[in-house]
Amino acid sequence: MWSAEEINLLALRSPSDCWDVVLEILSITDDDWIITNLGAGPIENMLAFKPEITISMIENEYTNNSKLQAAIKNTWKNIIPDEVWDRLSEMKSNM
């Protein structure tokens, strides 16, 4: 549980560093539980609290990363701004 807390704190403090960690984890795991929790945890938090930075990083990676696509399926709107949520929804509908 400590690792989930740390990555979620990193999402708030440094979305770029958190993004690097998320991509590294996605590159080394096939565990659905981990992929799900990346989408519902740090990715959702980055989109909620650092939306413009995060959506740009996602847009650059999304098309070529099936694990990221799977993680994003578990991201809920929460307090993500509407315009960022719309961009994310558009990406998901095109896959």
Secondary structure, DSSP 8 states (H G I E B T S, - for coil): -HHHHHHHHHHHH-HHHHHHHHHHHHHH---HHHHHHHIIIIIHHHHHHSHHHHHHHHHHHGGG-HHHHHHHTT---TT--HHHHHHHHHHHHT-
